[in-house]
Amino acid sequence: MSIPVVVQPYWKSLATAYMDVGPPLRPSSEDISFLKQVLTSLPRGSAFHALLLGVTPEIARLPLPEGSFLTAVDTSEPMAQAVWPGDVPGRRQVVCSDWLALPLHDRCCDVVIADGSLNCVPFPNGLRALAASVRRAMRDDGILAVRCFVRPASPERPEDIFADMLRGTIPSFHHCKFRLLMAMQKSTEQGVQVGETHRLWTNQNFDRTLLAFGPGWDARDIDTIELYRNKNTVHSFPTLAELRSVLADFFDEVSLLIPSYNLGERCPTLVLRPRDSGDSV
């Protein structure tokens, strides 16, 4: 008698191993510094209501002015339970809900923060719907600060990434995995299914010991590819121009912050303000 294989949903699997995932898939100290700059640009000392799309703990722990409140919204209860650093009465709370139907009053948020969130929805319609939902919740003078994952205008090939890996020029497996996800995307509209990246990697039959001594990668980092096994979750990686083309219907771009770390040009933080009309075009 065969024993059925139980496949956990992607976000539940990620929740159990989130702390093993490293930059650029998680924000670095430089990315957090960018957010601090954005928050300090607000009227000094004023309390505000912040919305966080997701439960990124590095962002949840950001110091806010006295009297401020942070609401985090995540669609995955396992992620919220495993990653959220805890509710603090009068300071922060997490709510499990759909980003496209935010459980917030219209025009109630002074600041909206997101880290990779825009890559979790289909392009362009899902992104447009999310932008509209966020705009509805924002005050007319609010700020949106979002770190996005954008693919290069000239796509890479997986074989070129593997060649760089064997030359030892990719600093970590997280960087390799990040590049592979983008390289495997056939179109922005189609996105990339994470399970396909797992299949590609395992089909190469790379020697884990060799990877530890060659590129010098941590074996535990390499194991994070198993989060993708048999998962049909799709991520979308637009170019910066594609991303801007959708966001411009709802927001005006204030600044673009590009971190100095490896692949930082693919992880910019966009700072935006709502368009005067507050309506989509």
C-alpha positions as CSV (number, residue, x, y, z in Angstrom):
1,M,0.0,0.0,0.0
2,S,1.4,3.4,-1.0
3,I,1.5,6.3,1.3
4,P,0.2,9.5,-0.2
5,V,2.5,12.4,-0.3
6,V,1.1,15.4,1.6
7,V,2.1,18.6,-0.2
8,Q,1.8,21.8,1.9
9,P,0.5,25.0,0.3
10,Y,3.4,27.2,-0.7
11,W,2.8,29.9,1.8
12,K,2.5,27.4,4.6
13,S,5.8,25.8,3.7
14,L,7.4,29.2,3.5
15,A,6.1,30.2,6.9
16,T,8.0,27.3,8.5
17,A,11.3,28.2,6.8
18,Y,11.1,32.0,6.4
19,M,14.1,32.7,8.7
20,D,16.3,30.6,6.3
21,V,15.5,32.8,3.4
22,G,18.0,35.6,2.9
23,P,18.4,38.8,0.8
24,P,17.6,39.8,-1.8
25,L,14.4,37.8,-1.3
26,R,14.1,39.3,2.2
27,P,14.9,43.0,2.9
28,S,18.4,43.8,3.9
29,S,19.5,46.4,6.4
30,E,20.0,48.8,3.5
31,D,16.4,48.3,2.4
32,I,15.1,49.0,5.9
33,S,17.2,52.1,6.0
34,F,15.5,53.3,2.9
35,L,12.1,52.8,4.7
36,K,13.3,54.7,7.7
37,Q,14.2,57.6,5.4
38,V,10.7,57.6,4.0
39,L,9.1,57.6,7.4
40,T,11.3,60.4,8.7
41,S,10.2,62.5,5.6
42,L,6.7,62.7,7.1
43,P,5.9,65.7,9.3
44,R,8.2,65.4,12.2
45,G,6.6,63.9,15.3
46,S,3.2,63.4,13.8
47,A,1.3,60.2,14.5
48,F,0.1,58.2,11.5
49,H,-1.7,55.0,10.5
50,A,0.5,52.7,8.4
51,L,-0.6,49.7,6.3
52,L,1.8,46.8,5.7
53,L,1.0,44.4,2.9
54,G,2.3,41.2,4.3
55,V,4.0,40.4,7.6
56,T,7.6,41.2,7.0
57,P,9.0,41.2,10.5
58,E,11.9,43.6,9.7
59,I,9.2,46.2,8.7
60,A,6.8,45.4,11.5
61,R,9.5,46.3,14.0
62,L,10.3,49.7,12.6
63,P,10.0,52.5,15.2
64,L,7.0,54.7,14.6
65,P,6.2,58.1,16.1
66,E,4.2,58.0,19.4
67,G,0.6,57.5,18.8
68,S,1.1,55.8,15.4
69,F,-0.5,52.4,14.5
70,L,0.5,49.7,12.0
71,T,-2.0,47.4,10.5
72,A,-0.5,44.4,8.6
73,V,-2.7,42.5,6.2
74,D,-1.7,39.0,4.9
75,T,-3.8,36.4,3.1
76,S,-1.9,33.5,4.7
77,E,-2.8,32.6,8.3
78,P,0.3,30.3,8.6
79,M,2.6,33.1,7.6
80,A,1.0,35.5,10.1
81,Q,1.3,32.9,12.8
82,A,4.9,32.0,12.1
83,V,6.4,35.3,11.0
84,W,4.5,38.1,12.6
85,P,6.4,39.4,15.7
86,G,3.2,39.8,17.7
87,D,0.4,42.3,18.1
88,V,1.1,45.2,20.4
89,P,-2.1,46.9,21.8
90,G,-2.3,50.4,20.5
91,R,0.8,50.0,18.3
92,R,0.3,47.2,15.7
93,Q,-1.9,44.3,14.7
94,V,-2.1,41.7,11.9
95,V,-5.3,40.9,10.0
96,C,-5.8,37.9,7.7
97,S,-7.6,39.2,4.6
98,D,-7.5,39.7,0.9
99,W,-5.3,42.6,-0.3
100,L,-7.9,43.3,-3.0
101,A,-10.6,43.9,-0.4
102,L,-8.6,45.5,2.4
103,P,-10.6,45.6,5.7
104,L,-10.0,49.3,6.1
105,H,-12.0,52.5,5.7
106,D,-11.5,54.6,2.6
107,R,-8.7,57.2,2.9
108,C,-7.5,56.1,6.3
109,C,-3.8,55.3,5.8
110,D,-1.0,57.8,5.8
111,V,1.6,55.3,4.8
112,V,1.5,52.0,2.9
113,I,4.6,49.8,2.9
114,A,5.2,46.6,0.9
115,D,8.1,44.3,0.3
116,G,7.8,42.1,-2.8
117,S,4.0,42.2,-2.5
118,L,3.4,43.5,-6.0
119,N,5.2,40.4,-7.4
120,C,2.6,38.1,-5.8
121,V,-0.2,39.1,-8.1
122,P,-0.7,38.6,-11.8
123,F,0.5,41.2,-14.2
124,P,-1.1,43.5,-15.3
125,N,-4.7,43.0,-14.1
126,G,-3.8,41.7,-10.6
127,L,-1.4,44.6,-10.1
128,R,-3.9,47.1,-11.3
129,A,-6.5,45.7,-8.9
130,L,-4.1,45.8,-6.0
131,A,-3.0,49.4,-6.9
132,A,-6.6,50.4,-6.9
133,S,-7.3,48.8,-3.6
134,V,-4.3,50.4,-2.0
135,R,-5.2,53.8,-3.4
136,R,-8.7,53.5,-1.9
137,A,-7.2,53.0,1.5
138,M,-4.7,55.9,1.2
139,R,-5.2,59.5,2.2
140,D,-4.7,61.9,-0.7
141,D,-1.4,63.1,0.8
142,G,-0.3,59.7,1.8
143,I,2.9,57.8,0.8
144,L,3.4,54.4,-0.7
145,A,6.9,52.8,-0.2
146,V,7.3,49.5,-2.0
147,R,10.3,47.3,-2.7
148,C,9.7,45.6,-6.0
149,F,11.5,42.8,-7.8
150,V,12.0,43.8,-11.4
151,R,13.6,41.8,-14.1
152,P,16.3,43.2,-16.4
153,A,15.2,44.5,-19.8
154,S,17.4,41.8,-21.5
155,P,16.3,38.4,-20.0
156,E,19.0,36.0,-18.8
157,R,19.2,32.3,-19.7
158,P,19.3,29.7,-17.0
159,E,22.4,28.2,-18.5
160,D,24.2,31.5,-18.1
161,I,23.3,31.6,-14.4
162,F,24.6,28.1,-13.9
163,A,27.9,29.1,-15.6
164,D,28.2,32.0,-13.2
165,M,27.5,29.7,-10.4
166,L,30.3,27.3,-11.3
167,R,32.7,30.2,-11.7
168,G,31.9,31.1,-8.1
169,T,30.6,34.6,-9.0
170,I,27.1,34.3,-7.3
171,P,27.4,35.2,-3.6
172,S,24.6,33.0,-2.3
173,F,22.1,30.4,-3.3
174,H,19.4,33.0,-2.6
175,H,20.9,35.2,-5.4
176,C,21.0,32.2,-7.7
177,K,17.4,31.3,-7.0
178,F,16.3,34.9,-7.5
179,R,17.9,35.1,-10.9
180,L,16.5,31.7,-12.0
181,L,13.0,32.7,-11.2
182,M,13.3,35.7,-13.5
183,A,15.1,33.8,-16.2
184,M,12.4,31.1,-16.4
185,Q,9.6,33.6,-16.8
186,K,8.4,33.4,-20.4
187,S,6.4,36.6,-20.3
188,T,5.4,39.0,-17.5
189,E,1.7,38.1,-18.1
190,Q,2.4,34.4,-17.6
191,G,4.8,34.9,-14.7
192,V,6.7,31.9,-13.4
193,Q,5.5,28.9,-11.4
194,V,7.9,28.3,-8.5
195,G,7.6,24.5,-9.0
196,E,9.1,24.8,-12.4
197,T,12.2,26.4,-10.9
198,H,12.5,23.5,-8.5
199,R,12.3,21.0,-11.4
200,L,14.9,22.8,-13.4
201,W,17.3,22.9,-10.4
202,T,16.9,19.3,-9.4
203,N,17.3,18.1,-13.0
204,Q,20.8,19.6,-13.1
205,N,21.9,17.1,-10.4
206,F,24.5,19.4,-9.0
207,D,26.7,18.0,-6.2
208,R,25.8,19.8,-3.0
209,T,29.2,19.2,-1.6
210,L,30.8,20.8,-4.6
211,L,28.5,23.8,-4.3
212,A,29.6,24.2,-0.7
213,F,33.3,24.2,-1.5
214,G,33.0,25.8,-5.0
215,P,30.7,28.8,-4.8
216,G,30.9,28.5,-1.0
217,W,27.2,28.3,-0.4
218,D,25.6,27.3,2.8
219,A,23.9,23.8,2.5
220,R,20.9,25.1,4.5
221,D,20.4,27.9,2.0
222,I,20.4,25.4,-0.9
223,D,17.7,23.4,0.9
224,T,15.3,26.3,0.6
225,I,14.7,25.2,-3.0
226,E,12.5,22.5,-1.5
227,L,10.0,25.2,-0.6
228,Y,9.2,25.2,-4.4
229,R,8.7,21.5,-4.8
230,N,5.4,20.7,-6.5
231,K,4.1,24.2,-5.8
232,N,2.0,26.0,-8.4
233,T,2.3,29.4,-6.9
234,V,3.1,32.0,-9.6
235,H,5.2,35.1,-9.2
236,S,5.3,37.9,-11.8
237,F,8.5,39.9,-12.5
238,P,7.8,43.0,-14.7
239,T,10.5,45.3,-15.9
240,L,10.7,48.6,-14.1
241,A,9.1,50.2,-17.2
242,E,6.2,47.7,-17.1
243,L,5.7,48.3,-13.4
244,R,5.7,52.0,-13.8
245,S,3.2,51.8,-16.6
246,V,0.5,50.3,-14.3
247,L,1.3,52.3,-11.1
248,A,1.3,55.6,-13.0
249,D,-2.5,55.2,-13.4
250,F,-2.9,55.6,-9.6
251,F,0.3,57.2,-8.3
252,D,3.0,59.8,-9.0
253,E,6.5,58.6,-8.5
254,V,8.5,60.7,-6.0
255,S,11.8,58.8,-5.9
256,L,13.5,55.6,-6.8
257,L,16.0,54.1,-4.3
258,I,18.4,51.5,-5.6
259,P,20.4,49.5,-3.0
260,S,24.1,48.9,-3.4
261,Y,24.1,45.1,-2.7
262,N,24.4,42.4,-5.4
263,L,21.3,42.5,-7.7
264,G,20.2,45.7,-6.0
265,E,19.2,47.1,-9.3
266,R,16.5,44.4,-9.4
267,C,15.2,45.4,-6.0
268,P,14.4,49.1,-6.1
269,T,12.2,50.8,-3.5
270,L,9.7,53.1,-5.2
271,V,8.3,56.0,-3.2
272,L,4.9,57.2,-4.6
273,R,2.1,59.6,-3.8
274,P,-1.5,59.2,-4.9
275,R,-2.5,61.0,-8.1
276,D,-4.5,64.2,-7.5
277,S,-7.6,62.7,-9.0
278,G,-7.4,59.6,-6.8
279,D,-8.9,57.7,-9.7
280,S,-7.6,55.2,-12.2
281,V,-7.2,56.2,-15.8
